Protein backbone atom coordinates (compact mmCIF):
# COMPACT_ATOMS: atom_id res chain seq x y z
CA UNK A 1 0.00 0.00 0.00
CA UNK A 2 1.42 3.37 -1.04
CA UNK A 3 1.49 6.01 1.67
CA UNK A 4 -0.47 9.14 0.62
CA UNK A 5 1.76 11.50 2.60
CA UNK A 6 4.85 10.18 0.83
CA UNK A 7 3.12 10.49 -2.54
CA UNK A 8 2.44 14.14 -1.75
CA UNK A 9 6.11 14.68 -0.88
CA UNK A 10 7.12 13.22 -4.25
CA UNK A 11 4.66 15.56 -5.93
CA UNK A 12 6.12 18.49 -3.97
CA UNK A 13 9.56 17.59 -5.26
CA UNK A 14 8.22 17.67 -8.80
CA UNK A 15 6.59 21.06 -8.21
CA UNK A 16 9.45 22.77 -6.38
CA UNK A 17 12.45 21.24 -8.12
CA UNK A 18 14.64 20.34 -5.15
CA UNK A 19 14.52 18.70 -1.75
CA UNK A 20 15.91 21.89 -0.23
CA UNK A 21 12.94 23.88 -1.55
CA UNK A 22 10.48 21.25 -0.29
CA UNK A 23 12.11 21.25 3.14
CA UNK A 24 12.03 25.05 3.33
CA UNK A 25 8.39 25.42 2.30
CA UNK A 26 7.00 22.52 4.34
CA UNK A 27 9.22 22.97 7.42
CA UNK A 28 10.81 19.53 7.20
CA UNK A 29 14.46 18.62 7.47
CA UNK A 30 16.21 17.60 4.27
CA UNK A 31 17.04 14.20 5.77
CA UNK A 32 13.41 13.57 6.80
CA UNK A 33 12.20 14.13 3.24
CA UNK A 34 14.96 11.94 1.86
CA UNK A 35 14.01 9.14 4.26
CA UNK A 36 10.32 9.36 3.38
CA UNK A 37 11.02 9.22 -0.34
CA UNK A 38 13.36 6.25 0.17
CA UNK A 39 10.49 4.46 1.93
CA UNK A 40 8.19 5.34 -0.97
CA UNK A 41 10.66 3.75 -3.40
CA UNK A 42 10.65 0.63 -1.24
CA UNK A 43 6.84 0.57 -1.15
CA UNK A 44 6.55 1.03 -4.91
CA UNK A 45 9.35 -1.34 -5.85
CA UNK A 46 10.60 1.17 -8.40
CA UNK A 47 13.41 3.71 -8.69
CA UNK A 48 11.66 7.07 -8.43
CA UNK A 49 14.62 9.46 -8.18
CA UNK A 50 17.98 9.82 -9.87
CA UNK A 51 20.84 12.09 -8.92
CA UNK A 52 21.77 14.89 -11.31
CA UNK A 53 24.78 16.81 -10.05
CA UNK A 54 24.01 17.93 -6.50
CA UNK A 55 20.27 17.60 -7.00
CA UNK A 56 17.82 14.82 -7.79
CA UNK A 57 15.14 14.54 -10.43
CA UNK A 58 12.24 12.18 -11.00
CA UNK A 59 12.71 9.09 -13.16
CA UNK A 60 10.01 8.15 -15.70
CA UNK A 61 8.51 5.91 -13.00
CA UNK A 62 8.48 8.84 -10.58
CA UNK A 63 6.83 11.10 -13.16
CA UNK A 64 4.11 8.51 -13.75
CA UNK A 65 3.52 8.13 -10.02
CA UNK A 66 3.10 11.91 -9.69
CA UNK A 67 0.51 11.88 -12.50
CA UNK A 68 -1.42 9.20 -10.64
CA UNK A 69 -1.08 11.19 -7.43
CA UNK A 70 -2.85 14.12 -9.14
CA UNK A 71 -5.85 11.86 -9.78
CA UNK A 72 -5.78 10.56 -6.22
CA UNK A 73 -5.69 14.07 -4.77
CA UNK A 74 -8.58 15.20 -7.01
CA UNK A 75 -10.63 12.24 -5.71
CA UNK A 76 -9.82 13.23 -2.11
CA UNK A 77 -10.87 16.82 -2.85
CA UNK A 78 -14.19 15.62 -4.34
CA UNK A 79 -14.84 13.44 -1.31
CA UNK A 80 -14.17 16.36 1.05
CA UNK A 81 -16.41 18.62 -1.07
CA UNK A 82 -19.25 16.09 -0.95
CA UNK A 83 -18.97 15.83 2.83
CA UNK A 84 -18.90 19.63 3.17
CA UNK A 85 -22.26 19.89 1.40
CA UNK A 86 -23.88 18.20 4.42
CA UNK A 87 -22.60 20.84 6.86
CA UNK A 88 -25.10 23.56 5.96
CA UNK A 89 -23.87 27.13 5.65
CA UNK A 90 -20.23 27.69 4.65
CA UNK A 91 -17.95 27.76 7.67
CA UNK A 92 -14.38 27.13 8.74
CA UNK A 93 -11.00 28.52 7.73
CA UNK A 94 -10.25 29.19 4.05
CA UNK A 95 -6.84 30.50 2.95
CA UNK A 96 -6.82 32.77 -0.08
CA UNK A 97 -3.77 34.02 -2.02
CA UNK A 98 -4.26 36.98 -4.36
CA UNK A 99 -2.18 39.39 -6.40
CA UNK A 100 -1.59 42.91 -5.12
CA UNK A 101 -3.98 45.00 -7.23
CA UNK A 102 -7.07 42.93 -6.57
CA UNK A 103 -6.07 42.54 -2.92
CA UNK A 104 -6.21 46.31 -2.49
CA UNK A 105 -9.15 47.21 -4.70
CA UNK A 106 -11.54 44.24 -4.44
CA UNK A 107 -10.74 41.93 -1.55
CA UNK A 108 -11.65 44.30 1.34
CA UNK A 109 -15.18 44.47 -0.11
CA UNK A 110 -15.20 40.69 -0.50
CA UNK A 111 -14.06 40.06 3.08
CA UNK A 112 -16.65 42.48 4.48
CA UNK A 113 -19.46 40.83 2.49
CA UNK A 114 -18.44 37.32 3.54
CA UNK A 115 -18.15 38.34 7.22
CA UNK A 116 -21.67 39.75 7.01
CA UNK A 117 -23.30 36.87 5.11
CA UNK A 118 -21.35 33.92 6.53
CA UNK A 119 -20.18 34.70 10.07
CA UNK A 120 -18.90 31.14 10.50
CA UNK A 121 -16.52 31.51 7.57
CA UNK A 122 -12.97 32.59 8.45
CA UNK A 123 -11.26 33.81 5.27
CA UNK A 124 -7.53 34.49 5.63
CA UNK A 125 -5.95 36.51 2.83
CA UNK A 126 -2.29 36.56 1.84
CA UNK A 127 -0.54 38.53 -0.88
CA UNK A 128 1.36 36.35 -3.35
CA UNK A 129 2.79 36.62 -6.85
CA UNK A 130 1.00 34.35 -9.35
CA UNK A 131 3.88 31.90 -9.77
CA UNK A 132 4.29 31.42 -6.01
CA UNK A 133 0.56 31.28 -5.34
CA UNK A 134 -0.05 28.47 -7.83
CA UNK A 135 2.50 26.22 -6.12
CA UNK A 136 1.01 27.02 -2.71
CA UNK A 137 -2.39 25.96 -4.02
CA UNK A 138 -1.30 22.59 -5.32
CA UNK A 139 0.71 22.09 -2.12
CA UNK A 140 -2.46 22.68 -0.06
CA UNK A 141 -0.90 25.67 1.68
CA UNK A 142 -3.77 27.80 0.39
CA UNK A 143 -7.26 26.84 -0.79
CA UNK A 144 -7.92 29.57 -3.36
CA UNK A 145 -5.73 31.63 -5.69
CA UNK A 146 -6.92 34.77 -7.44
CA UNK A 147 -4.52 35.59 -10.23
CA UNK A 148 -4.20 37.31 -13.59
CA UNK A 149 -3.16 36.02 -17.02
CA UNK A 150 -1.80 38.09 -19.90
CA UNK A 151 -2.44 37.36 -23.60
CA UNK A 152 0.01 34.93 -25.15
CA UNK A 153 1.74 34.01 -21.90
CA UNK A 154 1.88 30.63 -20.22
CA UNK A 155 -0.66 29.94 -17.49
CA UNK A 156 1.01 29.67 -14.08
CA UNK A 157 -1.33 26.91 -12.90
CA UNK A 158 -0.03 23.36 -13.14
CA UNK A 159 -2.00 20.12 -13.30
CA UNK A 160 -4.65 19.43 -10.70
CA UNK A 161 -6.10 22.96 -10.79
CA UNK A 162 -9.63 24.08 -11.71
CA UNK A 163 -9.79 27.57 -13.26
CA UNK A 164 -12.78 29.91 -13.42
CA UNK A 165 -12.40 33.16 -15.36
CA UNK A 166 -14.08 35.98 -13.45
CA UNK A 167 -13.65 38.66 -16.11
CA UNK A 168 -11.05 40.78 -17.85
CA UNK A 169 -9.21 44.01 -17.16
CA UNK A 170 -7.95 46.28 -19.96
CA UNK A 171 -4.20 47.02 -20.00
CA UNK A 172 -3.05 50.21 -21.73
CA UNK A 173 0.25 51.94 -22.42
CA UNK A 174 1.08 55.28 -20.78
CA UNK A 175 3.91 57.61 -21.75
CA UNK A 176 5.67 60.10 -19.43
CA UNK A 177 5.07 62.85 -22.00
CA UNK A 178 1.83 62.56 -24.02
CA UNK A 179 3.41 64.56 -26.87
CA UNK A 180 5.60 61.52 -27.62
CA UNK A 181 2.58 59.46 -28.64
CA UNK A 182 3.16 57.89 -32.05
CA UNK A 183 6.72 59.21 -32.36
CA UNK A 184 8.74 56.00 -32.61
CA UNK A 185 12.12 57.73 -32.43
CA UNK A 186 11.25 59.40 -29.11
CA UNK A 187 9.63 56.27 -27.69
CA UNK A 188 12.75 54.22 -28.48
CA UNK A 189 14.78 56.33 -26.05
CA UNK A 190 12.51 56.72 -23.04
CA UNK A 191 12.91 54.58 -19.90
CA UNK A 192 10.22 52.08 -18.93
CA UNK A 193 9.18 50.61 -15.61
CA UNK A 194 8.09 46.96 -15.63
CA UNK A 195 7.66 44.04 -13.28
CA UNK A 196 10.54 41.52 -12.86
CA UNK A 197 11.64 39.75 -16.08
CA UNK A 198 9.99 36.45 -15.13
CA UNK A 199 6.55 38.07 -14.65
CA UNK A 200 3.95 37.28 -17.30
CA UNK A 201 3.08 40.98 -17.54
CA UNK A 202 6.67 41.80 -18.50
CA UNK A 203 6.88 39.02 -21.07
CA UNK A 204 3.67 40.34 -22.61
CA UNK A 205 4.84 43.98 -22.49
CA UNK A 206 8.14 43.20 -24.19
CA UNK A 207 6.34 41.40 -26.98
CA UNK A 208 3.95 44.32 -27.48
CA UNK A 209 6.83 46.80 -27.72
CA UNK A 210 8.74 44.64 -30.18
CA UNK A 211 5.63 44.32 -32.34
CA UNK A 212 5.57 48.14 -32.43
CA UNK A 213 9.13 48.14 -33.72
CA UNK A 214 11.28 49.00 -30.70
CA UNK A 215 13.13 47.37 -27.80
CA UNK A 216 12.09 49.12 -24.57
CA UNK A 217 14.72 50.42 -22.18
CA UNK A 218 13.62 48.76 -18.93
CA UNK A 219 15.29 51.13 -16.49
CA UNK A 220 13.14 50.43 -13.43
CA UNK A 221 11.81 47.16 -12.02
CA UNK A 222 9.11 46.67 -9.40
CA UNK A 223 6.17 44.38 -8.71
CA UNK A 224 4.27 47.37 -7.30
CA UNK A 225 1.99 48.74 -10.02
CA UNK A 226 1.23 51.82 -7.94
CA UNK A 227 4.94 52.63 -8.25
CA UNK A 228 4.60 52.24 -12.02
CA UNK A 229 1.69 54.69 -12.01
CA UNK A 230 3.58 57.29 -9.98
CA UNK A 231 6.59 57.03 -12.28
CA UNK A 232 4.40 57.87 -15.26
CA UNK A 233 2.64 60.69 -13.41
CA UNK A 234 6.00 62.28 -12.53
CA UNK A 235 7.17 62.07 -16.14
CA UNK A 236 9.99 59.64 -15.29
CA UNK A 237 9.08 56.46 -17.18
CA UNK A 238 6.54 54.80 -19.43
CA UNK A 239 4.45 51.85 -18.26
CA UNK A 240 1.67 49.47 -19.13
CA UNK A 241 -1.09 49.80 -16.53
CA UNK A 242 -4.30 47.82 -15.99
CA UNK A 243 -7.51 49.83 -15.72
CA UNK A 244 -8.01 48.43 -12.22
CA UNK A 245 -5.00 50.41 -10.99
CA UNK A 246 -6.26 53.68 -12.43
CA UNK A 247 -9.77 53.14 -11.02
CA UNK A 248 -8.28 52.38 -7.62
CA UNK A 249 -6.35 55.66 -7.54
CA UNK A 250 -8.83 57.83 -9.40
CA UNK A 251 -6.12 58.70 -11.93
CA UNK A 252 -7.26 60.63 -15.00
CA UNK A 253 -4.16 60.00 -17.12
CA UNK A 254 -4.81 59.46 -20.82
CA UNK A 255 -3.40 56.31 -22.40
CA UNK A 256 -1.34 56.24 -25.55
CA UNK A 257 -3.38 55.93 -28.73
CA UNK A 258 -0.45 54.33 -30.52
CA UNK A 259 0.24 51.50 -28.07
CA UNK A 260 -2.43 48.74 -28.07
CA UNK A 261 -5.86 49.74 -26.76
CA UNK A 262 -7.58 46.37 -27.10
CA UNK A 263 -5.42 44.21 -24.82
CA UNK A 264 -6.80 42.64 -21.63
CA UNK A 265 -5.58 40.47 -18.81
CA UNK A 266 -7.95 37.80 -17.53
CA UNK A 267 -8.74 37.49 -13.84
CA UNK A 268 -8.80 33.85 -12.74
CA UNK A 269 -10.14 32.09 -9.65
CA UNK A 270 -8.15 28.90 -9.00
CA UNK A 271 -8.96 25.98 -6.71
CA UNK A 272 -7.68 22.43 -6.59
CA UNK A 273 -9.36 20.05 -8.98
CA UNK A 274 -12.20 18.27 -7.23
CA UNK A 275 -12.87 21.11 -4.75
CA UNK A 276 -14.71 23.44 -7.15
CA UNK A 277 -18.14 22.49 -5.77
CA UNK A 278 -17.23 22.98 -2.11
CA UNK A 279 -19.78 25.41 -0.58
CA UNK A 280 -17.14 27.59 1.11
CA UNK A 281 -15.24 28.07 -2.12
CA UNK A 282 -18.40 28.74 -4.13
CA UNK A 283 -19.39 31.44 -1.61
CA UNK A 284 -15.99 33.10 -1.94
CA UNK A 285 -16.01 32.88 -5.72
CA UNK A 286 -19.46 34.48 -5.91
CA UNK A 287 -18.39 37.31 -3.59
CA UNK A 288 -15.22 37.99 -5.60
CA UNK A 289 -17.15 37.90 -8.87
CA UNK A 290 -19.72 40.40 -7.60
CA UNK A 291 -17.12 42.76 -6.13
CA UNK A 292 -14.93 42.62 -9.22
CA UNK A 293 -17.88 43.31 -11.52
CA UNK A 294 -18.98 46.27 -9.40
CA UNK A 295 -15.53 47.89 -9.68
CA UNK A 296 -15.82 47.94 -13.47
CA UNK A 297 -18.63 50.51 -13.34
N, C-alpha and C positions, 0 to 999 in steps of 0.2 A: 504494500500500500504506500503510495507516494504521499509525503507530508505536504499539506497545503502551504504551511508557513515557509518551507524550504523552496517550494515552487515560486512563491512570491519573491523570495530573495533572488532567485535566478532571473526572474523577470526584471527586478530592480537593476541587476547587473547589466542586463541588455539595455535598459532605458538610460542608465547613468554612465555607462562606459568603463567604470573601474570599481574595484572593491573599495578603494579609498573614498570615492564619492558616495557609495552606498553606506559605508560606515559613518561618514560625516552626516548625511541627511537623516539616517535612521537611528543615530546614537548607539551604534554597536561598535565593538572593537573589530579591527581587521581580522584578527585570528578567529573570532567567533563566527564571522560570516564565512571564512574559509572552511572552518570545521563543519558548518551546516551544509555547505555546498558539497563537501566531500561525502557527507552522509547521504545527500540526495543522489550523488553518483552511485553510491553503493546500493541504494534502494532501486534505482532505475536499471542498474546493470549496464550502464553505457557511459562512455567518456563524454562529459558535457562541456568541459573547459579545456583550452589549450593555451600554453604560455606563449606570448608574443612579446619579446623584449622583457621589460620589467612589469608588464601588465598581462592580463589574461583576456581571452575572447571566447565566445561560445562556438562550439563545434556545430556541424550540421544537426547532430542529434540534440544538442542544447537549444538550437534555434527552433527545431520542431516542437520541443517540449514547451518552450515559451509560447508558441502559437496555440498549443492545446491549453495552456494555462489561461490565455485570454478568454477562451470559451468557458472554462471552468469558472472564472471570476464573473463573467457575464451571467452565468446561471445562478451564482450566489447572490448577485445584485438583484436579479429578478425575484428570487425567493424572498429576500429581505423586503423588496417593494411590495410583494403580495401580502406579506405579514403586516406591513405598515398600514395597508388599506383597512385593516380591522381595528385600528386604534382610534378611529374617529378623527377629530380635528388635528391638523398638523401640529406637532410638538417636538421638543428635543433640540439638541445642538446641531446646527448645520454650518459648516465652514465654507466661506465663499472667498475666492481670489478674483480680483478684478484689476484692470489696468487703470492708470492714474486719472485720465480725463473723466471716465464714467464714474469712478469712485467719488470724485468731487461733485460732479454736476447732477448725477442721477441717484446714486446709492443712498444718500441721506434721506431722500424722499421715500425710497423703497423700504429702508429700515424703519422709518416712522410708520408707514402704512402697515407693515407686517406686525410691528409691536401693537398697533391698535387692533388689527383684525385677528391676530393669532397670538394672544399673550403667552401661550405655552411654547412658542417657537423662539429659540435662542439663536439668532443669526450672528455669526462672528466673521467680520470682514477683514481681509488682509490685502494689501497692495502687492501686486506681483507682475513682472513683465510676462508677456505671453508665453515665451519659451519655457520659463521657469514654472509658470502656473500649470501648464499642460502636464509636465512631469509630476508635479505635486498631486494632480488629479488622479492620474493612473496609479500613483503610489498610495492612494487613499489618505493623503495628508490633508486634502481639501475635498469637498463634496461637489462643488460647483466652480466653474471658471467662466468669467465673462471676459471675452477677448475681442480683438479686432482682426480683420484680414484684408490685406490690400490686393488690388487686381494683379494677377500674374505672379503672385508670390506663393510659396509653398505653405500649406496649412501647418500650424505648429502642433496640432493634435496628432497623436499616434493612434495605433490600433486600440480597440476597446473603448472608444469614446463616441458618444451620441451628440450630434451637433444640431442645434436649432438656431436658425438665423432670425434675429429679432428685428432687423431693419438695416438701413444703410445711412451713412453720414458722408456728405460731400467733402472732398478735400481739394483745396484751391491753392494756387501759387500767389505769394505776396512779395513784392519788391520793396527795398528800402526807400526807393525814390520812384514814384509812379510815372515820372517822365521817361523812365527807361523802358517802359512797356513796349515790346515789339522791336526794340533796338538790340539785335543780336550781339553786336560788337561791345556794347556796354554791359550786357548781361553776362558775357563771357568772363568779365573781369571783376565782378562783384563777389564778395564772400557770401557763403551760405551757412546756415545753421541746420544741422540734421541730428537725428538720433544716432546711436552707435552703429558701426558698419554692419553688424549682424542683424539689426532690426529689419523686419519686413518693410516698414515704412521707408527706410533709407534705400533698400534695394529697389523698391518701386520708384522712389524719387530720382535716383540715379538714372534709371531707365527712361523716365519721362524727359529728363534734361537731355540725354543723349539723342532721343528721338527728335528733339527740337534743334539738334545740331551743335550742342556744346557740352563740355565736360565741366561740371560745377566745381568751384573752389570751395571745398568743405572746410571752412576755417574754424568752425565752432561745433562742438559735439555735446549733446545733452539729451537725456530721456524726458526732460521736463518741457512739455509743449508750451507752458506759460512763459518759460524763458525764451522760447522761439518767438512767441508773439511780441514780447517786450523788445527783442532785438530788432524786429522789423519796425515796430513803432518808433524806436529811437534812431532809425535810419542806419543801423549798423550792418545788418545782414538780411538776405532773402530767406524765405522759408515756405514750406508747404504746410498749411494748417487746416485741420478739420473744422467744419462749421460748428461742431459742438464746443470747441475752445472759444470761438468768437462769441457764441451765444452766452456762454458761461461768464465772460468778462464784460459783455455789452459793447465790445469793440465795433466800431463803424468803419474800419479799414476797407478799402475797395480792393478786390482781388485783381490780378493781372488778367487782361483779356486775351493775351497771347499764350500764356501757359494754360494747360487743359482745364476746362470748366465742367466737364462731364464725368469726372472721375469720382468714385466713391469707395469708401472702405465699408465692409460688412461688419456688423456687430453680432457676435455669436455667443450663445449660451451653451456651455459644454457640461455634460455629466457623464459618468461612467456608463458604458453600455449595459443595459438591463435595469438601470435605476431611473430611467426617464419617466416612468409612471408613478414614482413614489410621491405621495401627497405633499410632503414637505417641499420637495423640489418643484413640483407643479405650482405650488403657491408662490414660491420665490420667482419662478419664471414669469408667471402672470403679473406679479408686482413690478418686475423689471421692465417687462414689455409695456405696461401701462405708463410707467414713469418716463421711459425713453421716448415713447410716442408723444407724450405731452410736452416734452422739451423741444420738439420739432416745430411747435406752433407758437 
